[in-house]
Amino acid sequence: MKITFLGAARQVTGSCYFLEAGGMRILVDCGLYQERPFLERNWSPFPVQPDTIGVFLLTHAHLDHSGLIPKLVREGFSGTILATEASADLLSIALMDSARIQEEDAAFKKKRHKKEGRPGSHPEIPLYTVEDVERTMPLVEEVLYEKDIPLSDGLTVRFRDAGHILGSAMLELNGRNDGGSRTIVFSGDIGQWDKPFVRDPSVFEKADYIVMESTYADRDHEDPKSIDEILRETVQKTLRAGGNIVIPTFAIERAQELMFFLSRLVRDKQIPALPVYLDSPMAREVTEAFRRHPGDLDEEARALFEAGTSPFDFPGLVIVKTIEESKGINSVRGSAVIMAGSGMCTGGRIKHHLLYNITRPESTILFVGYQARETLGRQILERQAQVRILGQTLPVRAQVAKINGFSAHADRKALDRWLDALRTPPRRLFVNHGDAEVALRFADRVRQERNWNVEAPEYRDSRVLD
């Protein structure tokens, strides 16, 4: 076996791993880069000749793990894409939405650059198109959790629930040859225990090699029970000030979790039934996907649906369907909760709502998910004096708040819990999907506390797995 790290190496986005094993050339994930220093990689030719890759294994549908698949297909990949049933459903929604945003943003930038007299550049061309997505989806083959799937003679993969988002998976690859057997586990994004909607993450008793995420390896989230309290206080405070609560929202899982908590606060009369706008075509479609896959939900979520108290239907909730309705939100008098994509403010309708609210001291920008370095979301979260939105440089005068407990990623304690399940140390633990200093500190801590062989590979590093 040989592995090459082609993304999320000492960074959080762009997850991608090239594995040569059992006579197969395998790709695990192919994510979009969302941190500004690495955006150019999205446009670069893929480091491995795409038409030589036989099979693609997808951990889940978030764009930082799946967002470059259409470009890979356009460059020549024609193999099989294996994904869980729910991931396949969400992938179609996510990639189609991404393609539309790519096309819309390219057209907007071209128009703006022409007006400003600036020369054209590749951002005026979409990274990929709706047509590229339409060519991608027929390659997807749905698989079941906990079933060994043969990839070649002596090489199998098993998809196990990651507890991160609907359909998310950890990958367990088992290879056999004359020299014995080897197991490599890709953690994907490890979820939290006891979260609404999704089941708890899977754990492993043994593995020879592990590729493990480290997004929140340096901190612990708030007690999940405090989410209601923080959300209630934020809404009430902003209501008193007369502003809006603007929430950059990841359409997959985070939007649905927000509706879960907001519906509970409204029904318990802890906040008034103020307008709550879900302004994301993708989030609307994803919400319907949740209804299509009840078997992948945890007991609490299934019980809500069975009792007829869907968290996706409560007083004040407005599902925005058209661009005209979206534009009309910012002309409505009074306070409102506005949830819109994208979660890191890198594109989509959230930018237009930020444009209207970022200079208003009475409004609150509420972050409920990780903000990668150099993204607009991170700049706002760090309260930079000014930010650039849709070609305009604006002062940050709005209130800025964050709820870490919403995260779909395991925190430091949960990552330790995941490692504790291993009865024997792996031959090697590869730490990835974390900011450089976080990944390196986590690797060093595990090395010192457990005496394991641990490293945090850099971009394009290759390792032979003996």
CORHUTA-V165066 format. One line per field, one symbol per residue. psi: psi as a letter, one per 40 degrees, with the letter a starting at -180 (. if undefined). burial: I if it has 16 or more other C-alpha atoms within 10 Angstrom, else O. A space follows every 10 residues. Layout:
psi=???
burial=???
//
This chain:
psi=ihihheifhf idifhhhhhh ifeihhhhig ihhehdeedd ddeiihdhhd eehdihhhdi eideeeeedd ddddeeheah hhiidddddd dddddddddd dddddddddd dddddefiii ideehidiid dddddddeeh hiiiifhhhh dihehiihhi hefciheiii hhhhhiadea iihhhhdahh aiifiiciii iiiidiidih hhifdfeeii iihdeedddd dddddddddd efaihhhhhh dhdddddddd dddddddefe iigihhhggh dddddddddd defdeeiidd ddddddeegh eehihdhhhh didddddede ehiiiihhhi iidefeaaed ddddddedeh deihhhheih hiieiddddd defidiihhf ehhiiheiih iihdeeheii addddddddd dhdiiidhhh hafiiddddd ddddddddde fihiigiihe iihhh.
burial=OOIIIIIIII IIIIIIIIII IIOIIIIIII IIIIIOOOOO OIOOOOOOOI OOIIIIIIII IIIIIIIIII IIIIOOIIII IIIIIIIIII IIIIIIIIII IIIIIIIOII OOIOOOOOOO OOIIIIIIII OIIOOIIOII OOIIIOOIOO IOOOIIIIII IIIIIIIIII IIIIIOOOOO OIIIIIIIII IIIOIIIIII IIIOOIIIII IIIIIIIOOO IOOOOOIOOO IIOIIIIIIO OIIIIIIIII IIIIIIIIII IIIIIIOOOI IOIIIIIIII IIIIIIIOII OOOIOIIIOO IIOOOOOOOI IIOIOIIOII OOOOOIOOII OOOOIIIIII IIIIIIIIII IIIIIOIIII IIIIIIIIII IIIOIIIIII IOIOOIIOIO OOOOOIIIII IIIIIIIIII IIIIIOOIIO OOOOIIOIII IIIIIIOIII OIIIOIOOOO OIIIIIIIOO OIOOIO
//
